[in-house]
């Protein structure tokens, strides 16, 4: 049967996200890795369909950076909006331009008022499902954050990944192990799963390998994954140690509960 892999960059691709094997969880509403304090893998029906901004579980505006700390009062009387990070001399961004949630790490020119303004990239609007908005925030900086593997045009596997800066829970896990290298920081694969019907056919391995190839092409020199030992197969989002070893990952931290698997590219 024909197999193809689709990057999740718009609503049409988002509609292909397959269900989790355990119906209590759902990829379409999971923010477990994006929110280190309140993130959940649970199925939340209100996240599955388009909804107005007021239905967001967060009080922050949907265009705000979900990973940034709340703004503080500014001591700069000339700073527009009162934020300490505002540059009063920076040219205003064009209407519809997407904020760069990873500017400090990935864009050395983001705070340069003399740098040319980058063209706005297409990204999900405020009416899009909440999970799609989370996956779309870095499109203009990093590219896609998720892929779906289709078998004969039927969704069979899902993977989520990205720069470490996009996933606070991964950063928190990593902080537990000072022996891990600080530079260069790795990309991470936070989720890899197949549907119950597609189990044991190699689809997850094929999709994870495609993600590794993609991340290597984007310039990353290492990838990490953080499986949970002892978790039920349908409850873990990061597979198992044995799964990652098949893909050339090695155990970087041999923790009894939360090991770290790493692959140099």
Residue pairs with C-beta under 8 A, 6 or more apart in sequence:
1 151
1 152
2 151
2 152
2 153
3 149
3 150
3 151
3 203
3 206
4 149
4 150
5 147
5 148
5 149
5 150
5 207
5 210
6 13
6 16
6 147
6 148
6 149
6 150
7 13
7 143
7 144
7 146
7 147
8 14
8 16
8 17
8 135
8 144
8 145
8 146
8 147
8 148
9 136
9 139
9 144
10 122
10 124
11 124
11 128
11 132
13 148
14 28
14 128
14 129
14 131
14 132
14 135
16 148
16 150
16 155
17 27
17 28
17 146
17 148
17 155
17 158
18 27
18 148
18 155
18 156
18 157
18 158
18 194
18 195
19 26
19 27
19 195
20 26
20 27
20 43
20 193
20 234
21 193
21 194
21 195
21 196
21 199
21 233
21 234
22 232
22 234
22 235
23 43
24 42
24 43
25 41
25 42
25 43
25 234
25 235
26 41
26 42
26 43
26 44
26 47
26 48
27 131
27 158
27 160
27 191
27 193
28 47
28 48
28 129
28 131
29 40
29 42
29 43
29 44
29 45
29 46
29 47
29 48
29 130
29 131
30 39
30 40
30 41
30 42
30 131
30 191
30 237
31 39
31 40
31 130
31 131
31 134
32 39
32 40
32 41
32 169
32 190
32 237
33 39
33 160
33 167
33 168
33 169
33 170
33 190
33 191
33 237
34 66
34 67
34 134
34 166
34 167
34 168
34 169
35 66
35 168
35 169
36 168
36 169
36 171
36 172
39 169
41 235
41 237
46 55
47 129
47 130
47 131
48 129
49 129
50 127
50 128
50 129
51 127
51 129
51 130
52 126
52 127
53 61
53 62
53 126
56 62
56 130
57 130
58 66
60 66
60 70
62 126
62 133
63 99
63 126
64 99
65 99
65 101
65 137
66 101
66 134
66 137
67 101
67 165
67 166
67 168
68 101
71 81
71 82
71 83
71 84
71 85
72 83
72 84
73 82
73 84
74 82
74 83
74 84
74 86
75 84
76 84
76 86
76 88
78 88
79 86
79 87
79 88
80 86
80 88
87 111
87 113
89 113
90 111
90 113
91 113
91 117
93 99
93 117
94 117
94 120
96 120
97 117
97 118
97 120
98 120
98 121
98 123
98 137
98 139
98 140
100 106
100 107
100 110
100 140
100 141
101 137
101 138
101 141
101 166
102 138
102 141
102 142
102 163
102 165
102 166
103 110
103 111
103 141
104 110
105 163
105 165
105 185
106 141
106 142
106 163
106 165
107 141
109 115
118 140
120 140
121 139
121 140
122 139
123 136
123 137
123 139
123 140
124 132
124 133
124 135
124 136
126 133
128 136
135 144
135 145
135 146
135 160
136 145
138 145
138 162
138 163
138 166
142 162
142 163
142 166
142 218
143 218
145 160
145 161
145 162
145 166
146 158
146 159
146 160
146 161
147 158
147 159
147 161
147 207
147 210
147 211
147 214
148 155
148 157
148 158
149 155
149 156
149 157
149 158
149 159
149 203
149 206
149 207
149 210
150 156
151 198
151 203
155 195
156 194
156 195
156 197
156 198
156 201
156 203
157 192
157 193
157 194
157 195
157 198
157 203
157 204
157 206
157 207
158 191
158 192
158 193
158 194
158 207
159 189
159 191
159 192
159 193
159 204
159 207
159 208
159 211
160 189
160 190
160 191
161 187
161 188
161 189
161 190
161 191
161 211
161 215
161 223
162 187
162 188
162 190
163 185
163 187
163 188
164 170
164 171
164 174
164 185
164 186
164 187
164 188
164 224
165 171
165 185
167 188
167 190
170 188
170 190
170 224
170 226
173 226
173 258
173 260
174 180
174 224
174 226
174 260
176 255
176 258
177 252
177 253
177 255
177 260
179 253
180 224
180 252
180 253
180 260
180 262
181 222
184 220
184 221
184 222
186 220
186 221
186 222
186 223
186 224
186 262
187 215
187 218
187 220
187 222
187 223
187 224
188 223
188 224
188 225
188 226
189 208
189 211
189 212
189 223
189 224
189 225
189 238
190 225
190 226
190 237
190 238
191 237
191 238
192 204
192 207
192 208
192 211
192 225
192 237
192 238
192 239
192 243
193 204
193 237
193 239
194 201
194 203
194 204
196 234
204 239
204 243
205 243
205 246
205 247
208 239
208 243
208 247
209 247
212 223
212 247
212 263
212 265
215 223
215 265
216 265
220 265
221 264
221 265
222 262
222 263
222 264
222 265
223 249
223 262
223 263
223 265
224 252
224 260
224 261
224 262
224 263
225 238
225 239
225 244
225 249
225 260
225 261
226 238
226 258
226 259
226 260
226 261
227 236
227 238
227 239
227 240
227 241
227 243
227 244
227 258
227 259
227 261
228 236
228 238
228 257
228 258
229 240
229 241
229 255
229 256
229 257
229 258
229 259
230 257
241 251
241 259
241 261
244 261
244 263
245 251
245 261
247 263
248 263
249 261
249 262
249 263
250 261
250 262
250 263
251 259
251 260
251 261
252 260
252 261
252 262
253 259
253 260
